[in-house]
Amino acid sequence: MAIKNVTVLGSGIMGHGIAQVSAMGGYNVILRDVEKQFLDKAMEKIKWSLDKLVSKQKISEHEARSIFARIIPKVELADALKDCDLLIEAVPETMDLKKKVYAELDNLADKKTIYASNTSTLPITEIANTTSRPEKFIGIHFFNPPQLMKLVEVIPGQKTPKELVDLTMNFVKSVSKEPVLCKKDVAGFIVNRIFIPLVHEAAWSMDRTKASMTEIDSAVKFSLNFPMGIFELADFTGLDVIHKATIEMHSRDKKVINPHPLIRQLFEEKKLGQKSGAGFYLHSGEKYERINLSEESAKKFNPIQLLATILNNVAWLITNQVSDAQEIEKALNLGMGLRKPIFETAKEFGISSIVGELQSLAKKYGNFYEPDPYLISVQN
Ligand SMILES: NC(=O)c1ccc[n+]([C@@H]2O[C@H](COP(=O)([O-])OP(=O)(O)OC[C@H]3O[C@@H](n4cnc5c(N)ncnc54)[C@H](O)[C@@H]3O)[C@@H](O)[C@H]2O)c1
């Protein structure tokens, strides 16, 4: 089957960006939201983004006009679904809402329409099984902002056939993105399984070592080769997003995160990060301002405990055949901006030292930290 017509459901942060990249890939796009005012705002943002690409000479004015003309905003759902080959759902991350939306779709969508959910944390199989077509259902996880982020995780549900996986991987490539296959529908998929637990571990490290936030962040940036500190990245992402992802992922799998109460506390105090003026750090102004981190401060904190929990989750993904080392490296590079492969950084610290660190954390803080068998097997 060839995809020509794409309908994007939800025109918020993710939906409008996915609509834009799909139109840039040559597809006819319908962007659907529940109110016209949301669509007007989304179309304005798309126009702004295309104008920016013209001013940077990435596309011509003519191209920008035809891309924009390929995106039709619609409120009426039946209209939005007419002749739809691929439906990409980007409505808010609430299971009840998603189920309600798919029930509505099932009454109206063509038999041929494929359902692809952009959920970050909800189980693909569970959503798929509420629809009339679990064998036409797949996860397609774009990163924010979709216009800039190259990575897309593709997640088959239990009943997704291989042909649909291939079709979706090809669709992702055709919109100039890099697909990484997450072979099993596990909590957090690949990138969030590394990122979300790391925020909690950094908070635990602060308690356990008395290192300061900027010392930990400097070490994450300069010793672990992240593009920014982990508290900084959490503030940038939003503590609401992290808190909700934590609850969802932890309810599915206790092994994935050791939740630190500070994340919930910040969420309840509405300290959501950069967007609310305070999170782990204080922020001023609308524009994102980088936190002042230095190589000097980085020397004051040994991030081996953070590296150990990253590696343990990476190893878990490999042991459980969710992905392999090469694909995980690609996901971490494109999804989190890691400047160096994580296994290279790990080798600099020594994998046997990392295993030793996990064993000593397990002795002190419980079997959450027990090293994965894969890590033990590659330690020499
Ligand atoms: N924001 C992120 O950083 C990010 C990153 C990756 C994936 N995601 C996932 O993408 C999805 C959307 O997140 P978002 O941040 O874009 O949310 P958002 O709140 O910015 O946008 C959601 C949009 O969906 C609309 N909507 C609600 N019900 C609808 C319906 N029945 N039909 C059509 N539109 C409807 C809302 O009006 C809103 O405009 C979620 O599953 C989220 O987990 C978000």
The ligand as an SDF file (V2000), in Angstrom:
LIG
                    3D

 44 48  0  0  0  0  0  0  0  0999 V2000
    5.1520   17.7760   23.8850 N   0  0  0  0  0  0  0  0  0  0  0  0
    6.1550   16.9300   23.7440 C   0  0  0  0  0  0  0  0  0  0  0  0
    7.3190   17.2300   24.0370 O   0  0  0  0  0  0  0  0  0  0  0  0
    5.9070   15.5630   23.1520 C   0  0  0  0  0  0  0  0  0  0  0  0
    6.9770   14.8510   22.5690 C   0  0  0  0  0  0  0  0  0  0  0  0
    6.7370   13.6160   21.9870 C   0  0  0  0  0  0  0  0  0  0  0  0
    5.4570   13.0820   21.9950 C   0  0  0  0  0  0  0  0  0  0  0  0
    4.4370   13.7790   22.5920 N   0  0  0  0  0  0  0  0  0  0  0  0
    3.0950   13.1680   22.5690 C   0  0  0  0  0  0  0  0  0  0  0  0
    2.3120   13.7760   21.5530 O   0  0  0  0  0  0  0  0  0  0  0  0
    0.9440   13.7910   21.9320 C   0  0  0  0  0  0  0  0  0  0  0  0
    0.4340   15.2280   21.8700 C   0  0  0  0  0  0  0  0  0  0  0  0
    1.1750   16.0200   22.7570 O   0  0  0  0  0  0  0  0  0  0  0  0
    1.2790   17.6140   22.5990 P   0  0  0  0  0  0  0  0  0  0  0  0
    2.3850   18.0320   23.5120 O   0  0  0  0  0  0  0  0  0  0  0  0
    1.3300   17.9950   21.1640 O   0  0  0  0  0  0  0  0  0  0  0  0
   -0.1320   18.0460   23.2240 O   0  0  0  0  0  0  0  0  0  0  0  0
   -0.8600   19.4440   23.1010 P   0  0  0  0  0  0  0  0  0  0  0  0
   -1.7020   19.5630   24.3070 O   0  0  0  0  0  0  0  0  0  0  0  0
    0.0990   20.5470   22.7670 O   0  0  0  0  0  0  0  0  0  0  0  0
   -1.8160   19.2580   21.8250 O   0  0  0  0  0  0  0  0  0  0  0  0
   -2.8740   18.3590   21.7660 C   0  0  0  0  0  0  0  0  0  0  0  0
   -3.9320   18.8950   20.8160 C   0  0  0  0  0  0  0  0  0  0  0  0
   -4.9090   17.8950   20.6200 O   0  0  0  0  0  0  0  0  0  0  0  0
   -6.1770   18.5330   20.5440 C   0  0  0  0  0  0  0  0  0  0  0  0
   -7.2340   17.5560   20.7250 N   0  0  0  0  0  0  0  0  0  0  0  0
   -7.8190   17.1010   21.8450 C   0  0  0  0  0  0  0  0  0  0  0  0
   -8.7820   16.1910   21.5290 N   0  0  0  0  0  0  0  0  0  0  0  0
   -8.7910   16.0700   20.1740 C   0  0  0  0  0  0  0  0  0  0  0  0
   -9.5340   15.3100   19.2430 C   0  0  0  0  0  0  0  0  0  0  0  0
  -10.4840   14.4870   19.6560 N   0  0  0  0  0  0  0  0  0  0  0  0
   -9.2500   15.4420   17.9290 N   0  0  0  0  0  0  0  0  0  0  0  0
   -8.2790   16.2770   17.5220 C   0  0  0  0  0  0  0  0  0  0  0  0
   -7.5450   17.0450   18.3540 N   0  0  0  0  0  0  0  0  0  0  0  0
   -7.8010   16.9300   19.6610 C   0  0  0  0  0  0  0  0  0  0  0  0
   -6.0860   19.6180   21.5760 C   0  0  0  0  0  0  0  0  0  0  0  0
   -7.0830   20.6100   21.3390 O   0  0  0  0  0  0  0  0  0  0  0  0
   -4.6650   20.1210   21.3590 C   0  0  0  0  0  0  0  0  0  0  0  0
   -4.6120   21.1570   20.3950 O   0  0  0  0  0  0  0  0  0  0  0  0
    0.8760   13.1490   23.3170 C   0  0  0  0  0  0  0  0  0  0  0  0
    0.5710   11.7980   23.1940 O   0  0  0  0  0  0  0  0  0  0  0  0
    2.3000   13.3420   23.8440 C   0  0  0  0  0  0  0  0  0  0  0  0
    2.6870   12.3630   24.7940 O   0  0  0  0  0  0  0  0  0  0  0  0
    4.6220   15.0070   23.1540 C   0  0  0  0  0  0  0  0  0  0  0  0
  1  2  1  0
  2  3  2  0
  2  4  1  0
  4  5  1  0
  4 44  2  0
  5  6  2  0
  6  7  1  0
  7  8  2  0
  8  9  1  0
  8 44  1  0
  9 10  1  0
  9 42  1  0
 10 11  1  0
 11 12  1  0
 11 40  1  0
 12 13  1  0
 13 14  1  0
 14 15  2  0
 14 16  1  0
 14 17  1  0
 17 18  1  0
 18 19  2  0
 18 20  1  0
 18 21  1  0
 21 22  1  0
 22 23  1  0
 23 24  1  0
 23 38  1  0
 24 25  1  0
 25 26  1  0
 25 36  1  0
 26 27  1  0
 26 35  1  0
 27 28  2  0
 28 29  1  0
 29 30  1  0
 29 35  2  0
 30 31  1  0
 30 32  2  0
 32 33  1  0
 33 34  2  0
 34 35  1  0
 36 37  1  0
 36 38  1  0
 38 39  1  0
 40 41  1  0
 40 42  1  0
 42 43  1  0
M  CHG  2   8   1  16  -1
M  END
$$$$
